[in-house]
């Protein structure tokens, strides 16, 4: 059964931004644009994000590959009014070689590779 389905998929399809949290020697927070994820639609429960600098993210993922994403959209009805948010939990890695990294660089010339996330769980926030 897919994790990214229903309301989670709707929010992912409408989010403007994505917050990415990793934890290694220290916690780290970075972000990306929702459009980047939609352009790189790779497969079920896999999210691909172009990796420009993300050096601290990569360092943390080498120590602990677990990460969280926060997505939100006011365009999706929440449980208590307008707006819905979701936390996605998964495992990530940065690839600078291979088919996915090449696809990312073809679309985003500035990217050095791809942050590839296997989504394991999702829950709504609002």
N, C-alpha and C positions, 0 to 999 in steps of 0.2 A: 504494500500500500504506500502511495506517495505521501511525503511529508508536505511538499509544496503543492497544496491543492485548496480549493474552496476559498475562504476569506483570506488565507495567507497568500495565495496566488494573486488574488485581486489586489491586495495591498502591494505586493511586489510589482505588479504591473502598473501601479499608479504612483509609487513612491518617487519623490524628487531626489532624495538622498539616502545614503546608507551609512550608518556608523558601524565600525569594525573594532572589536575589543579583543586583544590578545594578552596573555600573561606568561612571562618567562621569569627573568630576574626581577623585572618590574612589570606592572601593567602598562598597556599602551592603547591609545584610542586614535584611530584615523577614520577617514571617511572617503566616500566616492559618490558619484552621481548614479541615480537609478537608471538613467538612460544607458549608461555603460553596460549594466547587467542585461538590460533588455536586448541590446545590440548583439551581445555575446551569448545568447540563449543556446547552451550546449546540450543539456539533457536533463532528464528527470532527477530532481533533488541535487543537482550540481549547479553551483553558481560560479561563474568565472568573472573576475574583475581584472582590468588591466593594471599591472603593477609598474608604477613609475619608480618612485624612490622606495617607499615601504621597507627601508632597511631594518628598522626596529621591529616591525611586524615580522619580517623574515627571521630575524634573530630569535624572537619569542617563539615562533612556530617550530624552530629547530629544537627548542627546549621542551615545548608543550604544544602539540598541534591542535589543541582545543581552542575554539574561538566562538564569539557571539556576534551576531549582526542585529542591529535595531533598524527597523524600517517603519515608515508611517505615511499615512495619506489622509488629508482632510476630505478627500473625494470618496472615501469608503465609510459607510455608516458604522459607527461604533455602537457599543452596548448602551451607552448613556448619552448619545448625541452624535454630532458630526465628528468624524475622524476616528481612525483605527490604527493602532500600532501593533507590531509583532516582534517578538524576539526569536531569532533563528539560532540554533546551536548546532555546531558541527565540528568537523576536522578540516584543517587547511594546510596548504603547502604552496610555496612559490616555485614555479617552473620557469626557467629561462631558455630551455631547449625543448624541442619536440613540436608535435603537430599543433597543440593548443597554443603554446607560446608564439609560434609562427602566425597562427590565425589572428591572435591578439595584435601582434606587431603590424600585420597587414592592414588592420583597421585603425589602430592607434600607433602611429609612427613613433611617438614619444615613449611608449612602454618598453621596458626592458624584459618583460615577461608577463606571466599570468598568475594571479592569486586564484587557486582552485579550491573550492569549498564543497565538501560533501555534507549536505544538510542532514542531520540525524533527528532533530526535534524542532517543533515550532509551537509557540503559544501566543495568543492575543494579549494585548495590554490594556486596551481601553474599552 
